[in-house]
Amino acid sequence: MTWSRPMTGGHRYDRIGLGYSATRRPDPRIGRFITDALEGSRSVVNVGAGTGNYEPSDRAVVAVEPSTAMIRQRRPGASSVVKARAEDLPFTRGAFDGAMAVLTVHHWTDFSAGLTELRRVATGPAVVLTFDHRVHSQQWIVTDYFPKMVEIDAGVPSPDEIAQALGGGSVNVVPVPADCVDGFCHAFWARPDAYLDPAVRAGISGITRLPPEIVADAMGVITRTCGCTT
């Protein structure tokens, strides 16, 4: 099965990823799921690594990231990083014990090629943290305020399809705590006023890719609904 999408004008995170590290920090409760799933992997490739969130500190990690803006935000002392795309990893077959891809698959231009590459370079577990588009489209921040967000990532493979493309495996639900410190789209499900903060919105690609007038209208509705102020 093949999923693909065009992307023009350079890597999108060179445009929308500026300041990303301000609100996108690893939540240790989510991190435990990833670390546990990588058990036994002494070497790990982190594909679509961004600023390096959730990279294990107790094993050898090589990060892969196509965006210069994101690479520049990696913390001092972070693992080495290679500028490359998920769809064309510059490593030999089986170069790593394990692979990880955290909240990145929906940004790949060719899902099938990226997942094939993930499986090619890792002899052991390939761990993908992603979202279920069907569940995503039913959450209040989408249905009530940003329905256009559903169109942005239409066609993203489901968790079951991703597992199938990786050769099988389990699909596990990762709970998002009400006080989640990683500011991805649904991290603020119990804190609607957080979306009024421009810095928070800047760390959510689903919002940054929407037309500004749609975002402004949604902020007005949230302000009136929750009685918040910007």
Residue pairs with C-beta under 8 A, 6 or more apart in sequence:
1 112
1 157
1 161
1 164
1 165
2 110
2 111
2 112
3 110
3 111
3 112
3 155
3 156
3 157
4 109
4 110
4 111
4 112
4 113
5 108
5 109
5 110
5 155
6 109
7 109
9 15
11 66
11 67
11 68
12 67
12 107
12 205
12 209
13 20
13 50
13 66
13 67
13 69
13 70
13 107
13 205
14 67
14 68
14 69
15 69
16 202
16 205
16 208
16 209
17 50
17 67
17 69
17 70
17 73
18 69
18 202
19 199
19 202
19 203
20 50
20 51
20 69
20 70
20 73
20 202
20 203
21 51
21 73
21 75
22 199
22 202
22 203
23 183
23 199
23 200
23 202
23 203
24 50
24 51
24 53
24 182
24 183
24 184
24 203
25 53
25 181
25 182
25 183
26 53
26 54
26 181
26 182
27 177
27 180
27 181
27 182
27 187
29 175
29 177
29 180
30 54
30 129
30 174
30 176
30 180
30 182
31 54
33 129
33 172
33 174
34 54
34 56
34 100
34 102
34 127
34 129
35 56
37 125
37 127
38 44
38 56
38 59
38 98
38 100
38 125
38 127
39 125
40 97
40 98
40 124
40 125
41 59
41 96
41 97
41 98
41 122
41 124
41 125
42 59
42 60
42 97
43 59
43 60
43 61
43 62
43 95
43 96
43 97
43 98
44 55
44 56
44 59
44 60
44 61
44 62
44 96
44 97
44 98
44 99
44 100
45 61
45 62
45 63
45 64
45 89
45 91
45 95
45 96
45 98
45 99
45 100
45 121
45 122
46 52
46 54
46 55
46 61
46 62
46 63
46 64
46 79
46 99
46 100
46 101
46 102
47 64
47 86
47 89
47 99
47 100
47 101
47 104
47 114
47 117
47 118
48 64
48 65
48 66
48 86
48 101
48 102
48 104
48 105
48 107
48 108
49 55
49 63
49 64
49 65
49 70
49 81
49 102
49 104
50 65
50 67
50 70
50 102
50 104
51 70
51 73
51 74
51 75
52 63
52 74
52 75
52 78
52 79
52 81
53 102
53 182
54 100
54 102
54 129
55 61
55 63
55 78
55 79
55 100
60 79
61 79
62 79
62 80
62 81
62 82
62 91
62 96
63 74
63 78
63 79
63 80
63 81
63 82
64 81
64 82
64 83
64 84
64 85
64 86
64 89
65 71
65 81
65 82
65 83
65 84
66 83
66 84
66 85
66 86
68 83
71 81
71 83
74 81
82 90
84 90
85 108
85 109
85 114
86 101
86 104
86 108
86 113
86 114
86 117
86 118
87 108
87 109
87 110
87 113
87 114
87 117
88 113
88 117
89 117
89 118
89 120
89 121
91 121
92 121
93 120
93 121
94 120
94 121
94 122
94 123
95 121
95 122
96 121
96 122
96 123
96 124
97 122
97 123
97 124
98 122
98 124
98 125
98 126
98 127
99 118
99 119
99 121
99 122
99 125
99 126
99 127
100 126
100 127
100 128
100 129
101 114
101 118
101 126
101 127
101 128
101 129
101 130
102 128
102 129
103 129
103 130
103 131
103 184
104 130
105 111
105 114
105 115
105 128
105 130
105 156
105 157
105 162
106 130
106 131
106 153
106 156
107 205
108 114
111 156
111 157
111 165
112 165
115 128
115 157
115 162
115 165
115 166
116 165
118 126
118 128
118 166
119 126
119 165
119 166
119 167
125 169
126 166
126 169
128 162
128 166
129 174
130 156
130 159
130 162
131 185
131 186
132 158
132 159
133 150
133 153
133 154
133 156
133 158
134 158
136 142
136 150
136 153
136 185
136 186
137 143
137 150
139 186
139 189
140 189
141 185
141 186
141 188
141 189
141 192
141 195
142 149
142 150
144 221
145 195
145 218
145 221
145 222
146 206
146 207
146 210
146 214
146 215
146 218
148 210
148 214
149 185
149 206
149 207
149 210
152 206
152 209
152 210
153 206
157 165
159 171
160 171
163 169
163 170
163 171
176 186
176 187
176 189
178 189
178 190
178 191
179 190
180 187
180 188
181 187
183 194
183 200
183 203
183 204
184 203
184 204
185 204
185 205
185 206
185 207
188 194
188 195
188 200
192 222
192 225
192 226
192 228
193 222
193 226
193 228
194 200
195 201
195 207
195 218
195 219
195 222
196 219
196 222
196 223
196 228
196 229
196 230
201 207
201 208
201 215
202 208
207 215
219 230
222 228
223 229
223 230
